[in-house]
């Protein structure tokens, strides 16, 4: 960790600057703090191209700006931070000023490359590869300032004009006139004035809250949002070299950093950098990539997401003779769900997936409970309403953090051999690139916002996602006298799943959710089939293996495009009154780290 010390011996005379800049004859530009001039300095036998910033000195603010910039940057060294070459205080009483001398970077500032009409060369073009490297470079600079300097440094004016590009187009963060040194622990800093540039200032500063590293993070998110707008540039699309993994990771990072609530942003810039470096390599997400971020106590998914539990099979299960079926049940955050019953077996297999939609991020002390139950049956009573617990496992996410478990066999009893195979996955709610444009328009996602994008024949989600079908209830169902239970079944792309049986009723209620994980994007001609089945029972035979179809509905996504159906009652028969309430949702698969 670099300790900030006293200023190095880089003081220059005013005459040095007159010579270096040819009497300030070549002005490169002017900003809020003053003007910048092109110059050259001799360093031994080498001539260095430099930029000389003249800071307006007429107010106390000018002096504070100068002192902040010098004291902050003079002692730090990093490839992504501007290098100080010298400084000068000249004849302040008689009209001089404050001067800071930096390396002159040949490719100017980021804003001239990503914003039209900002003074850059006509037709200049920044490729996607360079845009992504800029985002990573600025993140590394902020990690260094926040975590590798003692005391930590807050920049407080991260924006495209303050991001310079060197000869290799590497990002170099500059302009430390608004920066602040924090206490040794990096805690918040209070100031009488709001520091920063409108449009990049974190919202909490307008509420009178102190500055913190989360303010730099918010500004960084805004920079990435502006950087991403380059995807609208026809030349960038025609270049054909936009990496989809990188684009989606950068979108997610921008959205995470731009959360209005500071506590919902990633824990720190190290997490942000890890997101970018993890996703750009194509490393699969899920618990395996999530666990490192849980170390701070929360997954950096500001608006929650989907926690998915996959139950595969169990081993060495012991049960009583009158056991008919075995069921596995999952419980998480006050909610529970269970598998369909399977016939009793020492090694039962379920191969079922359950998802819990969370409005807030997972926490490391959240506990998941999975138990295996026996369903008892006697000829005189039939199926008993109560279940017997044969074993259970409690999984605390702190264990996942420490052991990085993602796909494990868990013991169901303390000393026995009973085990269950459980796979965990976290699917944060943030969405892929097309949702960035929805962020600009204020549209909400789901089928309602998805249908407009289906007009071209496919949802632009290159790696697929999750199609979720929620079955609520049916109405006016007619059935035979020997019907015992009613089941609803969903079929999509060759896969099928069904609800737990409910007792026969004219208006049965299931309130169940099914998800189909797709490796490719939805197509408008994909067809979803939902049917309602009767489970027959006779005293002599018991439950019959076959079901009777009482009605079905076929839902083609082209209908959804035209009618924008998201939460509808569908007719189960052509002329009857039988209906079923179905809700549809599309959850793209892109994730954070």
C-alpha positions in Angstrom: 0.0 0.0 0.0 1.4 3.4 -1.0 1.6 6.0 1.8 1.0 9.5 0.7 4.0 11.6 1.6 5.3 15.1 1.1 5.5 16.7 -2.3 8.5 15.5 -4.4 11.0 18.0 -5.7 9.1 18.8 -8.9 8.6 22.6 -8.4 9.1 24.6 -11.6 9.6 28.3 -12.1 7.2 30.5 -14.1 10.1 31.1 -16.6 10.3 27.3 -17.1 6.6 27.3 -18.1 6.9 30.3 -20.4 9.7 28.5 -22.3 7.9 25.1 -22.2 4.6 26.5 -23.6 6.0 29.1 -26.0 4.4 31.8 -23.8 1.2 29.8 -23.5 0.6 30.1 -27.2 -1.1 26.7 -27.9 -4.2 26.3 -25.7 -5.6 22.7 -25.8 -8.9 23.6 -24.1 -10.6 25.1 -21.1 -12.5 23.4 -18.3 -14.2 24.4 -15.1 -10.9 24.9 -13.2 -8.9 26.7 -15.9 -7.1 26.4 -19.2 -4.7 23.7 -20.5 -1.8 24.5 -22.8 0.5 22.3 -24.9 4.2 22.4 -24.0 7.5 20.4 -23.8 10.0 19.9 -21.1 13.6 18.7 -21.1 14.3 15.8 -18.9 18.0 14.9 -19.3 18.5 14.2 -23.0 14.8 13.6 -23.5 12.1 16.1 -24.5 8.7 15.3 -23.0 5.4 16.5 -24.4 3.4 18.0 -21.5 0.1 19.6 -20.7 0.3 22.7 -18.5 -2.9 23.4 -16.6 -3.4 27.0 -15.4 -5.8 27.0 -12.5 -7.9 30.1 -11.9 -6.4 31.7 -8.8 -8.8 34.6 -8.2 -10.9 32.7 -5.6 -10.1 30.7 -2.5 -11.6 27.7 -4.5 -8.7 28.0 -7.0 -6.1 27.6 -4.2 -8.0 24.6 -2.7 -8.2 23.0 -6.1 -4.5 23.4 -6.7 -3.5 22.1 -3.3 -5.9 19.1 -3.6 -4.6 18.2 -7.0 -0.9 18.4 -6.0 -1.2 16.7 -2.6 -3.2 13.9 -4.1 -1.4 12.9 -7.3 2.2 13.8 -6.4 2.9 10.6 -4.5 0.9 8.0 -6.4 2.1 5.9 -9.3 -0.2 3.8 -11.4 -0.4 3.0 -15.1 -4.0 4.3 -15.2 -3.3 7.5 -13.3 -1.9 10.7 -14.8 1.7 11.4 -14.0 2.7 14.7 -12.4 5.7 16.3 -14.0 5.8 19.5 -12.0 3.9 22.5 -10.5 4.3 26.2 -10.0 2.9 29.0 -7.8 3.6 32.3 -9.5 3.2 35.9 -8.3 -0.2 35.2 -6.8 -0.4 38.7 -5.3 0.3 40.4 -8.6 -1.9 38.4 -10.9 -0.1 35.1 -11.5 -1.6 31.7 -10.9 -1.3 28.1 -10.0 0.1 25.7 -12.6 0.2 21.9 -12.8 2.3 20.0 -15.4 1.3 16.6 -16.6 2.3 14.2 -19.4 0.5 15.1 -22.6 -1.4 12.1 -23.8 -1.7 12.1 -27.6 -5.2 10.7 -28.0 -7.1 13.3 -25.9 -10.0 12.6 -23.6 -12.7 10.0 -23.8 -15.5 12.4 -24.4 -14.1 13.5 -27.8 -14.3 9.8 -28.9 -17.7 8.9 -27.6 -19.7 12.2 -27.9 -20.3 13.7 -31.4 -19.2 17.3 -31.7 -16.8 17.4 -28.7 -13.9 18.7 -30.7 -12.3 15.4 -31.7 -11.0 14.7 -35.2 -13.9 14.2 -37.7 -14.9 10.6 -38.1 -12.7 9.3 -35.3 -13.9 5.9 -34.1 -13.2 4.0 -30.9 -13.6 0.2 -31.3 -15.5 -2.0 -28.9 -12.3 -3.6 -27.7 -10.8 -0.3 -26.7 -14.1 0.9 -25.1 -14.1 -2.2 -22.9 -10.4 -1.8 -22.0 -11.2 1.8 -21.0 -13.9 0.6 -18.6 -11.5 -1.9 -17.1 -8.6 0.6 -16.9 -10.7 3.2 -15.0 -11.9 0.5 -12.6 -8.4 -0.5 -11.9 -7.4 3.2 -11.2 -10.3 3.5 -8.7 -9.4 0.3 -7.0 -5.9 1.6 -6.6 -7.1 5.0 -5.2 -9.6 3.4 -2.8 -7.7 0.4 -1.6 -4.0 0.7 -2.3 -3.3 4.2 -1.1 -3.0 5.2 2.6 -5.1 7.1 3.3 -7.6 6.1 0.6 -8.4 8.7 -2.1 -11.8 9.7 -3.4 -11.6 11.2 -6.9 -15.1 12.8 -6.9 -15.1 13.9 -10.5 -15.0 10.8 -12.6 -16.3 11.7 -16.1 -15.3 11.2 -19.8 -13.4 14.6 -20.0 -11.2 13.5 -17.1 -10.3 10.1 -18.7 -7.4 10.5 -21.1 -6.1 8.1 -23.7 -2.4 7.4 -24.1 -0.6 6.4 -27.3 -1.9 2.8 -26.8 -5.4 4.0 -26.0 -5.1 3.0 -22.4 -7.3 4.9 -20.0 -5.6 7.4 -17.7 -7.6 9.1 -15.0 -6.8 12.7 -14.5 -7.9 16.0 -12.8 -7.7 15.5 -9.0 -8.7 19.0 -8.1 -11.9 17.8 -6.4 -10.3 14.7 -4.8 -10.4 14.1 -1.0 -8.2 12.1 1.3 -10.3 10.0 3.6 -9.4 8.7 7.0 -7.2 5.6 7.2 -10.2 3.3 7.2 -11.6 4.8 4.1 -14.7 6.1 5.8 -17.1 8.8 4.5 -16.0 12.4 4.2 -18.2 15.4 4.9 -18.0 18.6 2.9 -19.8 21.9 2.8 -20.1 21.8 -1.0 -21.3 19.2 -3.4 -18.2 18.0 -5.4 -18.4 16.8 -8.9 -20.1 17.5 -12.3 -23.9 17.5 -12.7 -25.0 14.3 -14.4 -22.2 12.3 -12.7 -22.8 13.3 -9.1 -24.2 10.6 -6.9 -27.7 11.3 -5.8 -26.9 10.9 -2.1 -24.7 14.1 -2.2 -27.8 16.1 -3.1 -29.4 14.8 0.0 -26.6 16.2 2.2 -24.9 12.9 2.8 -21.1 12.6 3.1 -18.9 11.6 0.2 -17.7 8.0 0.0 -16.2 5.6 -2.5 -19.8 4.8 -3.6 -19.9 8.3 -5.1 -16.9 7.5 -7.4 -18.7 4.2 -8.2 -21.9 6.0 -9.2 -19.9 8.4 -11.5 -18.1 5.3 -12.9 -21.5 3.8 -13.7 -22.5 7.0 -15.6 -19.3 6.9 -17.6 -20.0 3.3 -18.6 -23.6 4.2 -19.6 -22.2 6.9 -21.9 -19.6 4.6 -23.2 -22.3 2.0 -24.0 -24.3 4.5 -26.0 -21.6 4.0 -28.6 -23.4 0.8 -29.5 -25.9 3.0 -31.3 -23.0 4.1 -33.6 -23.6 2.3 -36.9 -19.8 2.0 -37.4 -19.4 0.0 -34.2 -22.2 -2.4 -35.2 -20.8 -2.8 -38.7 -17.3 -3.4 -37.3 -18.7 -6.7 -36.2 -16.3 -7.0 -33.2 -18.6 -6.3 -30.3 -18.1 -9.1 -27.8 -21.5 -10.0 -26.4 -20.2 -11.3 -23.1 -18.3 -8.0 -22.6 -21.2 -5.9 -23.7 -23.6 -7.6 -21.3 -21.2 -7.5 -18.4 -20.6 -3.8 -18.9 -24.3 -3.2 -19.0 -24.8 -5.0 -15.8 -21.9 -3.2 -14.1 -23.3 0.2 -15.2 -26.8 -0.7 -13.8 -25.3 -2.0 -10.5 -23.2 1.2 -10.0 -26.1 3.5 -10.8 -28.5 2.3 -8.1 -29.8 5.4 -6.3 -29.3 3.6 -2.9 -25.6 3.5 -2.1 -26.0 0.3 0.0 -27.4 -1.5 -3.1 -24.4 -0.8 -5.2 -21.5 -3.3 -5.2 -19.6 -3.4 -1.9 -16.5 -1.6 -3.5 -14.7 -1.1 -6.8 -12.8 -4.4 -6.3 -16.1 -6.2 -6.8 -16.8 -4.1 -9.9 -13.5 -4.9 -11.4 -14.0 -8.6 -10.6 -17.4 -8.4 -12.4 -15.7 -7.1 -15.6 -12.8 -9.5 -15.5 -15.0 -12.5 -14.7 -17.7 -12.0 -17.3 -15.4 -11.0 -20.1 -13.7 -14.4 -19.8 -16.9 -16.2 -20.2 -16.6 -17.9 -16.8 -20.0 -19.5 -15.9 -22.0 -17.7 -13.3 -23.9 -19.2 -10.4 -22.8 -19.9 -6.8 -19.3 -20.6 -8.0 -18.8 -17.0 -9.3 -21.0 -15.5 -6.6 -19.3 -16.7 -3.5 -16.4 -14.3 -3.5 -18.8 -11.4 -3.5 -20.7 -12.8 -0.6 -17.7 -12.1 1.6 -19.0 -8.6 2.2 -22.4 -10.0 3.3 -24.4 -9.4 0.2 -24.4 -10.2 -3.5 -24.1 -7.1 -5.5 -27.4 -7.4 -7.2 -29.2 -4.3 -6.3 -32.7 -5.4 -7.1 -32.5 -9.1 -6.1 -33.0 -11.9 -8.6 -33.8 -15.6 -8.8 -32.3 -18.2 -6.4 -32.6 -21.6 -8.0 -32.4 -24.9 -6.3 -32.1 -28.1 -8.4 -32.8 -31.4 -6.6 -31.4 -34.4 -8.4 -31.6 -37.6 -6.4 -31.2 -39.0 -2.9 -29.3 -42.1 -1.7 -29.8 -44.8 1.0 -33.3 -43.5 2.0 -34.9 -45.7 4.7 -38.7 -45.7 5.0 -41.6 -47.7 6.6 -43.5 -50.5 4.8 -46.6 -48.4 4.4 -44.7 -45.6 2.6 -46.2 -45.1 -0.9 -44.3 -42.1 -2.3 -41.3 -39.9 -1.5 -41.3 -36.2 -1.8 -38.5 -33.6 -1.4 -39.4 -30.1 0.0 -37.4 -26.9 -0.2 -37.9 -24.0 2.3 -36.4 -20.5 1.9 -37.2 -17.1 3.4 -40.7 -18.2 4.6 -41.6 -19.8 1.3 -41.7 -23.5 0.5 -42.3 -25.8 -2.5 -42.1 -29.5 -3.0 -41.4 -32.0 -5.8 -44.0 -34.3 -7.4 -44.3 -37.6 -5.5 -42.1 -40.5 -6.8 -42.6 -44.1 -5.9 -40.7 -45.2 -2.8 -37.1 -46.2 -3.6 -33.8 -46.4 -1.7 -32.4 -44.1 -4.3 -35.3 -41.8 -5.4 -34.8 -39.4 -8.3 -36.7 -36.1 -8.8 -34.7 -34.0 -11.2 -36.7 -30.9 -10.4 -35.9 -27.2 -10.2 -37.3 -24.6 -7.8 -36.9 -20.9 -7.9 -37.4 -18.2 -5.3 -37.8 -14.7 -6.7 -36.2 -12.2 -4.3 -36.8 -8.5 -4.2 -33.5 -7.9 -2.5 -30.0 -9.4 -2.7 -29.1 -12.7 -1.1 -27.4 -12.4 2.3 -24.7 -14.8 3.5 -26.8 -15.7 6.6 -29.8 -16.8 4.6 -30.7 -20.4 5.2 -32.0 -23.0 2.8 -33.8 -26.1 4.2 -34.3 -29.2 2.1 -36.1 -32.3 3.6 -37.2 -35.6 2.3 -40.7 -36.7 3.3 -42.6 -40.0 3.1 -46.2 -40.1 1.9 -48.1 -42.8 3.8 -50.9 -45.0 2.4 -53.2 -47.5 3.9 -56.0 -49.3 2.1 -58.6 -48.3 4.7 -57.7 -44.6 4.8 -56.0 -44.0 1.5 -53.3 -41.3 1.4 -52.6 -39.7 4.7 -52.6 -35.9 4.8 -49.5 -35.6 6.9 -46.0 -36.5 5.9 -43.2 -38.1 7.8 -39.7 -36.4 7.7 -37.0 -38.9 6.8 -34.2 -36.4 6.8 -33.2 -32.8 6.3 -30.3 -30.6 5.5 -29.8 -26.9 6.4 -27.6 -25.0 4.0 -26.3 -21.6 5.2 -24.9 -19.4 2.5 -21.9 -18.7 4.7 -20.9 -22.3 4.1 -21.2 -21.7 0.4 -18.9 -18.7 0.8 -16.3 -20.7 2.6 -16.5 -24.0 0.7 -17.7 -22.8 -2.7 -20.3 -25.5 -2.9 -22.4 -25.4 -6.0 -23.2 -29.0 -6.8 -22.9 -31.3 -3.8 -24.2 -34.4 -2.0 -25.5 -33.3 1.4 -26.1 -35.6 4.4 -29.8 -35.8 5.5 -29.1 -37.3 8.9 -26.4 -36.8 11.5 -24.9 -40.3 11.4 -26.6 -42.2 8.6 -25.8 -42.7 5.0 -28.8 -40.8 3.7 -27.7 -38.1 1.3 -29.3 -35.8 -1.3 -27.8 -34.2 -4.4 -28.5 -30.4 -4.5 -27.3 -27.9 -7.1 -27.5 -24.2 -6.4 -27.6 -21.2 -8.8 -28.1 -17.5 -8.4 -29.7 -15.6 -11.3 -29.6 -11.9 -10.6 -32.4 -9.8 -12.0 -30.3 -7.5 -14.2 -30.9 -8.0 -17.8 -28.8 -8.0 -21.1 -28.0 -5.2 -23.5 -31.4 -4.6 -24.9 -32.6 -3.7 -21.4 -30.1 -0.9 -21.3 -32.2 0.8 -24.0 -35.3 0.1 -22.1 -33.7 1.9 -19.1 -33.4 4.9 -21.4 -37.1 4.7 -22.4 -38.5 3.8 -19.0 -40.0 0.5 -20.3 -40.5 -2.4 -17.9 -39.3 -5.8 -18.9 -41.3 -9.1 -18.9 -43.6 -10.3 -21.7 -45.2 -6.8 -21.9 -41.9 -5.2 -22.9 -40.5 -8.3 -24.7 -43.2 -8.5 -27.3 -42.1 -5.3 -29.1 -38.6 -6.8 -29.5 -40.1 -10.0 -30.9 -41.2 -8.1 -34.0 -38.0 -9.1 -35.7 -38.8 -12.8 -35.0 -36.6 -13.3 -32.0 -35.8 -11.8 -28.6 -32.2 -10.4 -28.8 -30.9 -12.5 -25.9 -28.1 -14.4 -27.5 -27.6 -17.0 -24.7 -31.3 -17.6 -24.0 -32.8 -17.3 -20.6 -35.7 -18.4 -18.5 -39.3 -18.6 -19.7 -41.5 -18.6 -16.6 -45.1 -19.8 -16.6 -47.3 -19.1 -13.5 -50.5 -21.2 -13.2 -52.9 -19.6 -10.9 -56.4 -21.2 -11.0 -59.0 -22.7 -13.4 -62.7 -22.1 -13.6 -65.8 -24.2 -14.4 -63.9 -27.5 -14.7 -66.1 -30.6 -15.4 -65.0 -34.0 -14.3 -66.2 -37.6 -13.8 -67.3 -39.0 -10.4 -64.3 -41.2 -10.0 -61.9 -38.2 -10.4 -59.8 -37.8 -7.2 -57.4 -35.0 -8.1 -56.8 -32.4 -10.8 -53.4 -31.6 -12.3 -52.2 -28.9 -14.7 -49.4 -29.7 -17.1 -47.1 -27.4 -19.1 -45.3 -28.4 -22.2 -42.7 -26.3 -24.1 -40.0 -27.2 -26.6 -40.2 -31.0 -25.9 -40.1 -30.6 -22.1 -43.0 -30.9 -19.7 -43.8 -30.4 -16.0 -46.9 -30.6 -13.9 -48.4 -29.2 -10.8 -48.9 -31.1 -7.6 -52.3 -32.7 -7.5 -55.2 -30.8 -5.9 -58.5 -32.2 -4.8 -61.2 -32.1 -7.5 -63.0 -28.8 -7.6 -64.9 -26.8 -10.1 -62.5 -24.0 -9.5 -59.1 -25.6 -8.7 -56.2 -23.5 -7.5 -52.5 -24.4 -8.0 -50.5 -21.2 -7.6 -47.4 -22.8 -9.0 -44.6 -21.5 -11.2 -42.6 -23.4 -13.9 -39.5 -22.4 -15.6 -37.9 -23.5 -18.9 -34.2 -22.7 -19.2 -33.4 -22.0 -22.9 -30.0 -22.1 -24.5 -31.1 -19.9 -27.3 -33.4 -16.9 -27.7 -37.2 -17.3 -27.8 -38.8 -17.4 -31.3 -42.1 -15.9 -32.1 -43.5 -19.3 -33.4 -42.6 -21.2 -30.2 -45.7 -22.8 -28.8 -46.6 -23.3 -25.1 -49.2 -26.0 -24.3 -51.0 -26.1 -20.9 -53.6 -28.8 -20.2 -55.7 -29.8 -17.2 -55.8 -33.5 -16.3 -58.0 -35.6 -14.0 -56.4 -38.3 -11.8 -58.8 -41.2 -11.5 -59.2 -43.4 -8.5 -61.1 -46.6 -7.8 -61.1 -48.6 -4.5 -60.1 -51.8 -6.3 -57.3 -50.5 -8.4 -56.3 -47.3 -6.5 -54.8 -44.4 -8.5 -54.7 -45.1 -12.2 -51.4 -44.4 -14.0 -53.0 -42.6 -16.9 -54.7 -39.2 -16.8 -57.7 -37.9 -18.7 -57.4 -34.6 -20.4 -60.2 -32.2 -19.5 -59.1 -29.3 -21.6 -56.0 -27.6 -23.1 -54.8 -24.3 -24.4 -52.0 -23.7 -27.0 -50.3 -20.3 -26.7 -48.2 -19.2 -29.7 -45.8 -16.3 -29.0 -47.0 -14.6 -32.1 -50.3 -14.2 -30.3 -48.5 -12.6 -27.4 -46.8 -10.2 -29.9 -50.1 -9.1 -31.3 -52.2 -9.0 -28.2 -49.5 -8.3 -25.6 -51.0 -10.9 -23.2 -49.1 -11.3 -20.0 -51.7 -12.2 -17.4 -54.8 -13.8 -19.0 -57.6 -16.2 -18.6 -57.4 -18.7 -21.5 -60.2 -21.0 -22.7 -59.5 -24.7 -22.2 -62.3 -25.9 -24.6 -63.6 -24.6 -27.9 -67.2 -23.8 -26.8 -67.3 -24.4 -23.0 -66.7 -22.1 -20.0 -63.6 -23.9 -18.8 -60.8 -21.4 -18.4 -57.3 -21.2 -16.9 -55.4 -18.2 -15.5 -51.8 -18.1 -16.9 -49.1 -15.5 -16.3 -46.0 -15.4 -18.6 -42.6 -13.8 -17.9 -39.3 -13.8 -19.7 -36.1 -13.6 -17.6 -33.0 -13.2 -19.8 -30.1 -15.3 -18.6 -27.3 -12.7 -18.3 -25.9 -12.3 -14.9 -23.4 -10.3 -12.8 -20.4 -12.0 -11.2 
